[in-house]
Amino acid sequence: MTSLTAHGICNAIGGQLVSGPFERVASGGVCTDSRALAPHAVFFALGGEKFDGNLFAPEASRTAAAVVVSRVEPGIDPSCAVILVEDTLAALQKLASWWRSNLKLTVVGLTGSNGKTSTKDLTTAVLSRKFRTVATEGNLNNHIGVPLSILKAEPDDEMAVWEMGMNHPGELAPLCGMARPHIGIITSIGTSHIEYMGSRDNIAREKCTVAECLPENGHMIFPADCDYADMIRQSTRAACIDCGIDSGTVRAENLVSTEDGTRFTLIIPDFCRETVELPVHGRHMVCNALLAAAAGWVAGLAKEQIVSGLNEAKLTGGRLHCKQSDGILVIDDTYNANPDSMQAALRTAAGLPCTGRRFAVLGRMGELGTFSAEGHALVGRTAEELHFDYVVSVGQDAAQITDAIPPGSATQALYLATPEEAAEWLRNHVAPGDIVLFKGSRAARMEQVMNLTFPPQ
């Protein structure tokens, strides 16, 4: 966000300046964490179940140009502009919406049950080959992260790739209202957050909010094999582009797993038939790359720009990152998990060349509700069907994964209660030539198991 005066911020969010100068200039961006404030930033004092941002406003006022609060605490620096509002989160979202209306960029709005952040990274890598592109940092994709992402955009940015997540009904509409995308991407419709959404049909309807918000001259991009493809098409006025392996308008053929990732032929009718060397493994990652390629195509990139963007893409950490440790291939897919992404990671690990044994080290999956037992069991059965040598479940609820593998199976199943126990067992059993996959939901902290077993160099 460019520089704004306290007066301008008040006008944009409907706030009241209760102290400090009207002409105070904020030039350091927007922040909701008083510990991470840049000089001359605007601090929004958000509230939550366990914290009250208003209490940190006095400390923030010594660095910030302005603080936006719902209650004025004593001790605020008199040189800092204090803007009073009824709801600081609503004020943050108003400022983002106002700022978005001042930007002339083209927006890609991206959602899905799996693959959002990887597809965001791939799409950004492609679009950056031609345009000045801004994107969601990490996975700041919720009701706080989206406005913060919008407010990071600058007037000379040409494209934006903004990730939008949800876990309750109705959460995508306000995000779409702020982002105002021209290009929509739905990466997948799975069972993530089914605890709160109730059913896949409800999840699909919520994801289709992105399709509904697109303009008539926009583009809606989605997987060709999605069983809700018809719902997506019927939800939008925009042109629809489906993508898939061996099917779809934008498709991949001739997939070959390489040491560094996946080679495939990218085909877009009457536009390109090019070889891509994607620097990441997995068929599902190829599908994500096709969504990114489609976005580049409709944005007007040359085929060479699309291919080079995919070839040189770098993904956010914890997503199928492979590394060697004393002759053992370690697959770090620890960022998050649900049954669909678990199965995709298992299939990827099972498809890699291996001279030793395959280990799956798996933690619990959250927000599955009544589907939890079935979802965890499905993962265990999938690992067995893929002939993993060992499946190690770690921590609370994860035993449901290994319980699904029957005694006497060729796949040996083991449950361990803590990261420390799991790491000790692994250190005593893995050997050069083995492949070890780590995956689980954020709360499972599988990166801790991985780092205890294979300390970072």
NUGU-377393 format. One record per residue (C-alpha): residue number from 1; residue in one letter; x, y, z. Coordinates in steps of 0.2 Angstrom, whole numbers, plus 2048, in hexadecimal, padded with zeros to 3 digits. Layout:
NUZA   nr  rest  east  north   up
NUZA  NUM     A     X      Y    Z
...
***
This chain:
NUZA   nr  rest  east  north   up
NUZA    1     M   800    800  800
NUZA    2     T   806    811  7FC
NUZA    3     S   808    81F  808
NUZA    4     L   7F8    825  810
NUZA    5     T   7F4    833  81D
NUZA    6     A   7EA    82F  82D
NUZA    7     H   7DC    83A  825
NUZA    8     G   7DC    82F  815
NUZA    9     I   7DB    81F  820
NUZA   10     C   7CD    825  82A
NUZA   11     N   7C3    829  81A
NUZA   12     A   7C6    818  813
NUZA   13     I   7C1    80E  822
NUZA   14     G   7B4    81A  82A
NUZA   15     G   7BF    81C  839
NUZA   16     Q   7C0    82B  846
NUZA   17     L   7D1    833  849
NUZA   18     V   7D1    835  85C
NUZA   19     S   7E3    83B  85F
NUZA   20     G   7F2    83F  855
NUZA   21     P   7F4    849  845
NUZA   22     F   7E9    848  836
NUZA   23     E   7F8    84A  82A
NUZA   24     R   802    83C  832
NUZA   25     V   808    832  823
NUZA   26     A   808    81E  824
NUZA   27     S   815    818  817
NUZA   28     G   81A    807  81F
NUZA   29     G   80C    7FC  81A
NUZA   30     V   7FF    7F3  825
NUZA   31     C   802    7E7  833
NUZA   32     T   7F8    7DE  840
NUZA   33     D   807    7D8  84B
NUZA   34     S   80F    7E5  856
NUZA   35     R   81F    7DB  856
NUZA   36     A   821    7DC  843
NUZA   37     L   81D    7EE  840
NUZA   38     A   827    7F8  833
NUZA   39     P   82A    80A  837
NUZA   40     H   81C    816  832
NUZA   41     A   810    807  830
NUZA   42     V   7FD    806  834
NUZA   43     F   7FA    7FA  842
NUZA   44     F   7E9    7F2  843
NUZA   45     A   7E4    7EC  854
NUZA   46     L   7DB    7DC  850
NUZA   47     G   7D3    7D2  85D
NUZA   48     G   7D1    7BF  860
NUZA   49     E   7CB    7B2  86C
NUZA   50     K   7DC    7B3  875
NUZA   51     F   7E2    7C4  872
NUZA   52     D   7DD    7D6  871
NUZA   53     G   7E7    7E1  865
NUZA   54     N   7E2    7F1  86D
NUZA   55     L   7EE    7EC  87C
NUZA   56     F   7FC    7ED  870
NUZA   57     A   7F8    7FE  868
NUZA   58     P   802    808  874
NUZA   59     E   812    7FE  870
NUZA   60     A   80E    7FF  85D
NUZA   61     S   80B    811  85E
NUZA   62     R   81E    814  861
NUZA   63     T   822    80D  850
NUZA   64     A   812    80F  846
NUZA   65     A   80C    81F  83D
NUZA   66     A   7FA    81A  842
NUZA   67     V   7F1    80D  84C
NUZA   68     V   7DF    807  848
NUZA   69     V   7D6    802  859
NUZA   70     S   7C5    7FE  85F
NUZA   71     R   7CA    804  871
NUZA   72     V   7D6    811  875
NUZA   73     E   7E3    80B  882
NUZA   74     P   7EE    817  88D
NUZA   75     G   800    81A  888
NUZA   76     I   7FE    81D  875
NUZA   77     D   80C    828  86E
NUZA   78     P   805    839  86B
NUZA   79     S   80D    83A  85A
NUZA   80     C   804    82B  853
NUZA   81     A   7F3    82D  84B
NUZA   82     V   7E6    823  854
NUZA   83     I   7D7    81E  84A
NUZA   84     L   7C8    817  853
NUZA   85     V   7BC    80A  84B
NUZA   86     E   7AE    7FE  851
NUZA   87     D   7B6    7EF  849
NUZA   88     T   7C9    7EF  845
NUZA   89     L   7C8    7DF  839
NUZA   90     A   7B9    7E7  82F
NUZA   91     A   7C4    7F7  82E
NUZA   92     L   7D3    7ED  827
NUZA   93     Q   7C8    7E5  81A
NUZA   94     K   7C0    7F6  816
NUZA   95     L   7D2    7FD  813
NUZA   96     A   7D6    7EE  808
NUZA   97     S   7C7    7F0  7FE
NUZA   98     W   7CA    803  7FC
NUZA   99     W   7DC    7FF  7F7
NUZA  100     R   7D7    7F2  7EA
NUZA  101     S   7CB    7FE  7E2
NUZA  102     N   7DA    809  7DF
NUZA  103     L   7E5    7FC  7D6
NUZA  104     K   7E4    7F8  7C4
NUZA  105     L   7EC    7E7  7C5
NUZA  106     T   7E4    7D6  7BE
NUZA  107     V   7E0    7CA  7CD
NUZA  108     V   7E1    7B7  7CD
NUZA  109     G   7D6    7B1  7DC
NUZA  110     L   7DA    7A0  7E1
NUZA  111     T   7D2    793  7EC
NUZA  112     G   7D0    781  7EF
NUZA  113     S   7D1    772  7FB
NUZA  114     N   7E3    76E  7F7
NUZA  115     G   7F1    776  7ED
NUZA  116     K   7ED    788  7F0
NUZA  117     T   7FE    78E  7F5
NUZA  118     S   807    783  7E9
NUZA  119     T   7FC    789  7DB
NUZA  120     K   7FE    79B  7E1
NUZA  121     D   811    799  7E0
NUZA  122     L   811    791  7CF
NUZA  123     T   805    79E  7C8
NUZA  124     T   80F    7AC  7CF
NUZA  125     A   81F    7A5  7C7
NUZA  126     V   816    7A4  7B6
NUZA  127     L   80E    7B5  7B6
NUZA  128     S   81E    7BD  7BD
NUZA  129     R   826    7B9  7AC
NUZA  130     K   81D    7C7  7A4
NUZA  131     F   815    7D2  7B2
NUZA  132     R   819    7DA  7C2
NUZA  133     T   810    7CE  7CD
NUZA  134     V   80B    7CF  7E0
NUZA  135     A   805    7BF  7E9
NUZA  136     T   7FF    7B9  7F9
NUZA  137     E   80E    7B6  805
NUZA  138     G   80F    7A5  80C
NUZA  139     N   7FC    7A0  80F
NUZA  140     L   7F5    7B0  815
NUZA  141     N   7E4    7AB  80E
NUZA  142     N   7D7    7AF  81B
NUZA  143     H   7CC    7BE  820
NUZA  144     I   7DC    7C6  827
NUZA  145     G   7E9    7C0  81B
NUZA  146     V   7DF    7C5  80B
NUZA  147     P   7DE    7D7  810
NUZA  148     L   7F0    7D8  815
NUZA  149     S   7F5    7D0  804
NUZA  150     I   7EB    7DD  7FB
NUZA  151     L   7F2    7EB  805
NUZA  152     K   804    7E5  800
NUZA  153     A   800    7E9  7ED
NUZA  154     E   808    7F8  7E6
NUZA  155     P   800    804  7D8
NUZA  156     D   80D    7FD  7CB
NUZA  157     D   809    7EB  7CE
NUZA  158     E   801    7E3  7BE
NUZA  159     M   7FB    7D2  7C5
NUZA  160     A   7F6    7CB  7D6
NUZA  161     V   7F4    7B9  7DB
NUZA  162     W   7EA    7B9  7EB
NUZA  163     E   7E6    7A8  7F4
NUZA  164     M   7D5    7A7  7FD
NUZA  165     G   7D2    79A  80A
NUZA  166     M   7C2    796  814
NUZA  167     N   7BD    789  821
NUZA  168     H   7AB    78F  824
NUZA  169     P   79C    793  819
NUZA  170     G   79B    7A5  812
NUZA  171     E   7AE    7A9  815
NUZA  172     L   7B3    7AA  802
NUZA  173     A   7A6    7B8  7FD
NUZA  174     P   7AE    7C6  807
NUZA  175     L   7BF    7C1  801
NUZA  176     C   7BA    7C1  7EF
NUZA  177     G   7B2    7D2  7F2
NUZA  178     M   7C2    7D9  7F8
NUZA  179     A   7CD    7D1  7EB
NUZA  180     R   7C2    7D3  7DC
NUZA  181     P   7CA    7C6  7D1
NUZA  182     H   7CA    7C5  7BE
NUZA  183     I   7D1    7B3  7BD
NUZA  184     G   7CB    7A6  7C9
NUZA  185     I   7D3    795  7CD
NUZA  186     I   7CC    787  7D7
NUZA  187     T   7DA    77B  7DA
NUZA  188     S   7CF    76D  7E1
NUZA  189     I   7BF    769  7EB
NUZA  190     G   7C3    75C  7F8
NUZA  191     T   7BF    759  80B
NUZA  192     S   7C9    766  813
NUZA  193     H   7BF    76F  820
NUZA  194     I   7B1    763  81E
NUZA  195     E   7AE    764  831
NUZA  196     Y   7A8    775  830
NUZA  197     M   7A1    774  81E
NUZA  198     G   796    765  820
NUZA  199     S   799    75D  80F
NUZA  200     R   7A3    75D  7FF
NUZA  201     D   793    765  7F6
NUZA  202     N   794    774  803
NUZA  203     I   7A7    775  800
NUZA  204     A   7A4    776  7ED
NUZA  205     R   797    783  7EF
NUZA  206     E   7A2    78E  7F9
NUZA  207     K   7B1    78C  7ED
NUZA  208     C   7A5    791  7DF
NUZA  209     T   7A4    7A2  7E7
NUZA  210     V   7B4    7A6  7DD
NUZA  211     A   7AC    7A1  7CD
NUZA  212     E   79C    7AB  7D1
NUZA  213     C   7A6    7BB  7D4
NUZA  214     L   7AF    7BC  7C3
NUZA  215     P   7AB    7C8  7B6
NUZA  216     E   7A4    7C3  7A5
NUZA  217     N   7B5    7C6  79D
NUZA  218     G   7BE    7BC  7AA
NUZA  219     H   7C4    7AA  7AA
NUZA  220     M   7C0    79C  7B6
NUZA  221     I   7CE    78E  7B7
NUZA  222     F   7CB    77D  7BF
NUZA  223     P   7D1    76B  7BE
NUZA  224     A   7C9    761  7B0
NUZA  225     D   7C6    752  7BB
NUZA  226     C   7BD    75B  7C9
NUZA  227     D   7AC    753  7CC
NUZA  228     Y   7A5    764  7CF
NUZA  229     A   7AA    76B  7BE
NUZA  230     D   798    76E  7B9
NUZA  231     M   794    777  7C9
NUZA  232     I   7A3    783  7C6
NUZA  233     R   79E    786  7B3
NUZA  234     Q   78C    78A  7B8
NUZA  235     S   792    796  7C6
NUZA  236     T   79B    7A2  7BB
NUZA  237     R   799    7AE  7AD
NUZA  238     A   7AB    7AD  7A9
NUZA  239     A   7B4    7A2  79C
NUZA  240     C   7B8    791  7A3
NUZA  241     I   7C8    788  7A0
NUZA  242     D   7CB    776  7A7
NUZA  243     C   7DC    76F  7A9
NUZA  244     G   7E2    75D  7AC
NUZA  245     I   7EE    74F  7A8
NUZA  246     D   7E9    747  797
NUZA  247     S   7D9    751  797
NUZA  248     G   7D3    763  798
NUZA  249     T   7D6    773  78D
NUZA  250     V   7E7    775  796
NUZA  251     R   7EF    764  798
NUZA  252     A   7FE    75A  79C
NUZA  253     E   804    74B  793
NUZA  254     N   813    73F  794
NUZA  255     L   817    741  7A6
NUZA  256     V   828    73B  7AC
NUZA  257     S   82E    73B  7BE
NUZA  258     T   840    742  7BE
NUZA  259     E   84D    744  7CC
NUZA  260     D   848    756  7CE
NUZA  261     G   836    756  7CB
NUZA  262     T   82A    752  7BC
NUZA  263     R   82C    754  7AA
NUZA  264     F   81C    756  79F
NUZA  265     T   816    75D  78F
NUZA  266     L   80B    76C  791
NUZA  267     I   7FD    76D  784
NUZA  268     I   7F2    77C  781
NUZA  269     P   7E8    77A  770
NUZA  270     D   7EE    786  762
NUZA  271     F   7FA    78E  76E
NUZA  272     C   808    782  775
NUZA  273     R   80F    771  776
NUZA  274     E   81E    773  781
NUZA  275     T   829    768  78D
NUZA  276     V   828    76E  79F
NUZA  277     E   835    769  7AC
NUZA  278     L   82B    76C  7BC
NUZA  279     P   837    76D  7CB
NUZA  280     V   82B    763  7D7
NUZA  281     H   824    751  7D7
NUZA  282     G   813    74B  7D7
NUZA  283     R   804    74A  7CA
NUZA  284     H   7FA    756  7D5
NUZA  285     M   808    763  7D3
NUZA  286     V   807    761  7C0
NUZA  287     C   7F4    765  7C2
NUZA  288     N   7F9    774  7CC
NUZA  289     A   805    779  7BF
NUZA  290     L   7F8    778  7B1
NUZA  291     L   7ED    784  7BB
NUZA  292     A   7FB    790  7BB
NUZA  293     A   7FF    78E  7A9
NUZA  294     A   7EC    791  7A5
NUZA  295     A   7ED    7A1  7AF
NUZA  296     G   7FD    7A6  7A5
NUZA  297     W   7F4    7A2  795
NUZA  298     V   7E5    7AD  798
NUZA  299     A   7F0    7BB  79E
NUZA  300     G   7F9    7BC  78E
NUZA  301     L   80A    7B4  791
NUZA  302     A   814    7AC  783
NUZA  303     K   816    799  784
NUZA  304     E   829    79B  788
NUZA  305     Q   824    7A6  797
NUZA  306     I   818    799  79E
NUZA  307     V   824    78B  79C
NUZA  308     S   833    795  7A4
NUZA  309     G   828    79A  7B2
NUZA  310     L   823    788  7B6
NUZA  311     N   835    782  7B4
NUZA  312     E   83C    78E  7C0
NUZA  313     A   82E    78F  7CD
NUZA  314     K   832    78E  7E0
NUZA  315     L   825    788  7EC
NUZA  316     T   821    78D  7FE
NUZA  317     G   82A    782  80A
NUZA  318     G   822    772  811
NUZA  319     R   81A    76D  800
NUZA  320     L   822    75D  7F9
NUZA  321     H   833    764  7FB
NUZA  322     C   840    756  7F8
NUZA  323     K   851    756  800
NUZA  324     Q   85F    749  802
NUZA  325     S   865    745  814
NUZA  326     D   874    738  814
NUZA  327     G   86D    72F  805
NUZA  328     I   85A    72F  80B
NUZA  329     L   84D    739  801
NUZA  330     V   843    743  80D
NUZA  331     I   833    74A  807
NUZA  332     D   82D    759  811
NUZA  333     D   81A    75B  80E
NUZA  334     T   817    761  820
NUZA  335     Y   80D    771  81D
NUZA  336     N   7FC    76A  81E
NUZA  337     A   7F1    75B  81A
NUZA  338     N   7E0    754  817
NUZA  339     P   7DB    743  80F
NUZA  340     D   7DD    749  7FD
NUZA  341     S   7EE    751  7FF
NUZA  342     M   7F4    742  80A
NUZA  343     Q   7F0    736  7FC
NUZA  344     A   7F8    741  7EF
NUZA  345     A   808    742  7F9
NUZA  346     L   808    72F  7FC
NUZA  347     R   806    72C  7E9
NUZA  348     T   814    738  7E5
NUZA  349     A   820    730  7F2
NUZA  350     A   81B    71E  7EB
NUZA  351     G   81F    724  7D9
NUZA  352     L   830    729  7DD
NUZA  353     P   83F    71E  7D9
NUZA  354     C   845    715  7E9
NUZA  355     T   853    709  7EC
NUZA  356     G   84E    706  7FE
NUZA  357     R   83E    707  808
NUZA  358     R   82F    714  808
NUZA  359     F   82A    71C  819
NUZA  360     A   81B    726  81B
NUZA  361     V   81B    730  82B
NUZA  362     L   80A    738  82E
NUZA  363     G   801    743  83A
NUZA  364     R   7EF    747  83E
NUZA  365     M   7E3    750  832
NUZA  366     G   7D9    75E  839
NUZA  367     E   7C7    765  836
NUZA  368     L   7C0    755  82F
NUZA  369     G   7B2    754  83C
NUZA  370     T   7A8    744  83A
NUZA  371     F   7B2    73F  82B
NUZA  372     S   7C2    73E  836
NUZA  373     A   7C2    72B  839
NUZA  374     E   7BE    727  827
NUZA  375     G   7CB    734  820
NUZA  376     H   7D9    72E  82B
NUZA  377     A   7D5    71B  827
NUZA  378     L   7D5    720  814
NUZA  379     V   7E7    726  815
NUZA  380     G   7ED    717  81E
NUZA  381     R   7E4    70B  811
NUZA  382     T   7EC    716  803
NUZA  383     A   7FE    714  80A
NUZA  384     E   7FB    701  80B
NUZA  385     E   7F4    700  7F9
NUZA  386     L   804    70A  7F3
NUZA  387     H   80F    6FD  7FC
NUZA  388     F   818    709  808
NUZA  389     D   824    6FE  813
NUZA  390     Y   820    708  822
NUZA  391     V   812    714  828
NUZA  392     V   816    71D  838
NUZA  393     S   808    727  840
NUZA  394     V   80D    735  84C
NUZA  395     G   803    73D  85A
NUZA  396     Q   7F0    740  85E
NUZA  397     D   7E3    738  853
NUZA  398     A   7F0    732  847
NUZA  399     A   7EF    720  84D
NUZA  400     Q   7DF    71F  842
NUZA  401     I   7EB    71F  833
NUZA  402     T   7F5    710  838
NUZA  403     D   7E6    707  840
NUZA  404     A   7DF    705  82E
NUZA  405     I   7EE    6FB  829
NUZA  406     P   7EA    6E8  82E
NUZA  407     P   7F6    6DD  838
NUZA  408     G   800    6D3  82C
NUZA  409     S   800    6E0  81E
NUZA  410     A   811    6E2  814
NUZA  411     T   80F    6F4  81A
NUZA  412     Q   815    6F5  82C
NUZA  413     A   80B    701  836
NUZA  414     L   811    70A  846
NUZA  415     Y   80A    717  851
NUZA  416     L   815    722  85C
NUZA  417     A   80E    72F  868
NUZA  418     T   81B    73D  866
NUZA  419     P   827    745  85A
NUZA  420     E   836    740  864
NUZA  421     E   831    72E  864
NUZA  422     A   82D    72E  852
NUZA  423     A   83E    737  84E
NUZA  424     E   848    72A  859
NUZA  425     W   83F    71B  850
NUZA  426     L   842    722  83F
NUZA  427     R   855    726  843
NUZA  428     N   857    714  848
NUZA  429     H   84E    70D  838
NUZA  430     V   851    717  829
NUZA  431     A   860    714  81D
NUZA  432     P   867    71B  80D
NUZA  433     G   85C    717  7FE
NUZA  434     D   84C    71A  808
NUZA  435     I   83F    727  805
NUZA  436     V   836    72F  814
NUZA  437     L   826    73A  812
NUZA  438     F   821    745  820
NUZA  439     K   80F    74C  820
NUZA  440     G   801    752  82B
NUZA  441     S   7F6    761  830
NUZA  442     R   7FE    770  837
NUZA  443     A   7F9    76B  849
NUZA  444     A   802    75A  847
NUZA  445     R   813    763  846
NUZA  446     M   81B    756  83A
NUZA  447     E   829    762  836
NUZA  448     Q   82F    760  848
NUZA  449     V   830    74D  845
NUZA  450     M   839    750  834
NUZA  451     N   845    75C  83C
NUZA  452     L   849    751  84B
NUZA  453     T   84C    742  83F
NUZA  454     F   856    74C  832
NUZA  455     P   85D    75C  83A
NUZA  456     P   85E    76A  82E
NUZA  457     Q   86F    76D  827
***
